[in-house]
Amino acid sequence: MDQSENVPSTPRERKGPTSCDGHLNSTSDSDSLSSPTRLSLSLSDGEDQLDRLQQVELARSTPMSQWKAGTVQAWLEVIMAMPMYIRACSENVKSGKVLLGLTDEDLELGLGVSSSMHRRKLRLAIEDYRDAEGGRGLSKAADMDHHWVAKAWLSDVGLPQYSQAFHNHLVDGRMLNSLTPGT
């Protein structure tokens, strides 16, 4: 099921917060704007999102060896689509230099990446970024995220029945390329 189908498209479709007894609180637009707490929370959330987007842009335009912790976390969450590992990453990986030096054992024990497919995805991405620092740039496979592989590519090659499995394992272009014979 497409996640966007569950997201209200207009403010009128959005429901207010739930009270402690499980009932929806009704809030008008003027109530939410006049409440300093709600306004500061929304500004803080907006600032966090803006900072995350700036960090993602840094990840796309800066060599991995120059990344700080925030850029590593934004890369892991947004580009790699692996937010489940951010907590361990924030505790154990303080820079892109550290990320470049991680072994498979570090990924499993230090970041808690128990899925062999997820470790492979991270390992391939880290190797791609390491190669890019040598001046070659990222591989073209880096442009194909797991959503595209699971939906478009599998459909194009007549294998849509594998879409959910590929999506669950976060199979992206790098992983797909590593599964292809002759590479």
Steps between C-alpha positions, in 0.01 A plus 500: 500500500631845410583699814385825336141371493489529880630856516232770515542739212325801647498654848126424534570127464758505778380411844605672817709335770352222708419565864596263781158329480553416132260759355610746239541855619353750262728788422423779266769666294487806725548285812807332362653828386429685821655236724866594559585138584351363177666777297843443655468124453412543134785747449739263672379211282539719191851600603589134559369409155691787340818395680447139389456615137816709524687198637367284214623758249843493669500120469430531128764765433783437748746210519402253773832549679395861574158418647414581859263289714185685386579439134565129566164472676314688224663275238400189691142619553415671171733375228544143624142478642627337819374715788484192724878519547528870586507461879794258493666709230477817708668317789774330298569692177613859546623574147521383143860392561377257764226379265754434224699279738213280621527126447209259459549405865480868600177537303349199673625550855547878517197610300279198562457424129397136536356464149766373261324684215512829690869447581567429133312815396704711743829333405437559126405864562805564718725342235333715233566816702859390562550452124335838436762668718758380247342735247275258312175623650222277626388211284188539285347222712495748791220689320261205530338488843317200641157645413591520131648150496199347680233674295626610159785263421334178617184596314699582184672160502173316567568403861259713704432206735841565660431866565415464870805284576734742320338795679526331841869423446563856372655371176634805318698547179834409655362175640327422174825560314687269739245223434541529124750254344803642325563798729 
